[in-house]
């Protein structure tokens, strides 16, 4: 996947690009409005990560440009402003998703992949990972052709692990992915622990390998080398 | 009691007292004037009789209805002109009436005559009646006039004052509109208005500054926080030992918490600033069911027992986003502050929503429940802004919220 990151803060841009590069994406960076337009006119990208506050122009202008030039890329807005107007405007102008700063890099990755799935694979997407098979269309999961009876959160968790393979996911990161914003730190870590435990149990019971491992003190990781 | 009513009442009381004194005074002056005139008239009659007697008219022919002439012995001492009150029987009224009597004795042509005459004096009762009648008429006129005038005054003179009061009542810092007061020529009102304008403008300015500061501070915070968070996440992927991992995770958790505080404060600021003004009618039953559905797994995981009674199609006027935050916070609280194998009871009727959960009593006063950064010790992960946000949302959406602790249950009640 080819991604253009439009972000004026270089440190943050570097975080994003280095995480996404390790994920195997080809990343390019634009740190201002001019660069962004320049790159958009010259190259084709699958996804665009767009900060809407830029030193020399509003990111929403870039969004309008993308639409008027009929550039067919998935767009993820990142913004420090958790403002409803920006969100609504952004989505109305054709952005595919909106992420508020500060965000977790695995979350950004998961959102980008989801956009990619929706945009280029028309949503009906089968994820296959060794013996694990996921049909994102009807949210069915099977291991070795044994159907798994997963709860919604367990399903979301499995998908999250599969999008961030071999990555350490802290319990905070997982909790936020599962329950989102606005819940005033509701998620006790026990909940995450419980969900992960149940998920692992169900996969193992279906004769799957126990890919998810506890990284002591840190969180969890889906280890593909097992 | 209205100011104008008070003034009017005092004015009427004073008028009343003055009128009573005035009435007494007029009574006495009328009486003395009438008496004086009567005596003058009677004396004229006597003088006339004396002149006639001097001319040699026979007393009998002068003696008539009210004039009495009798001859006295010469030896009786002469009496001077005297005025006395007497009671005379009047046939017409069939009773004795007070009369004025003027009498004298004179020696005319060698005869000593006693001459006396009397005449009706005006009955004091009549004077009293007249005085009372006129005074009360005056009072009545006063009453009507004062009433009308006070209404006019309160409409006209007190209008700027009343306008000011109304403007103050309607004044809200959040609306960011300066206080607009009516022009007035009354010195006191001018002073009051000047003072109020100065004060509210200052409050508005301070509020604006504070608001901008909070907004900017929290926005400016987010990017550095995002950088720190990202760096820590990248660091987690590198070759690190267990000790280092623990340090990184602690830092990561702290950053997470800081960002949550920032987000919550921004939300509260936005609520303060009335950024969520558009009030739509939301199907509360649906939002509540969705919210409970989202929390279902958490509830089960904590082995909580959920009892719900949700009426269908309950409509509430609230911003859709706020209704989500409101319910998520309330249900989230009910889960977090619950005990093992506890209960959550959710009851929605068209008039109110009641969410109660089992739990240990608060270790702080219930009034502080909705304050910022107030929390029970046992859940230190919480930021302590959830209920402050709930309160704020309720205030903005005209929903009454109250808290009660009964039978080991925390009860939060929202009345629409």
Interface residues (C-beta under 8 A of the other chain):
Chain A: X9 X11 X12 X15 X16 X18 X19 X22 X80 X81 X82 X83 X84 X100 X101 X102 X103 X104 X105 X106 X151 X152 X153 X167 X168 X170 X172 X173 X176 X179 X181 X182 X183 X184 X185 X186 X187 X188 X190 X191 X194 X195 X215 X216 X217 X218 X219
Chain B: X219 X220 X222 X223 X225 X226 X227 X228 X229 X230 X231 X233 X234 X236 X237 X242 X245 X246 X248 X249 X252 X253 X255 X256 X257 X259 X260 X263 X264 X266 X267 X270 X275 X276 X294 X297 X298 X301 X302 X321 X324 X325 X328 X329 X332 X333 X335 X336 X379 X381 X382 X383 X384 X385 X386 X389
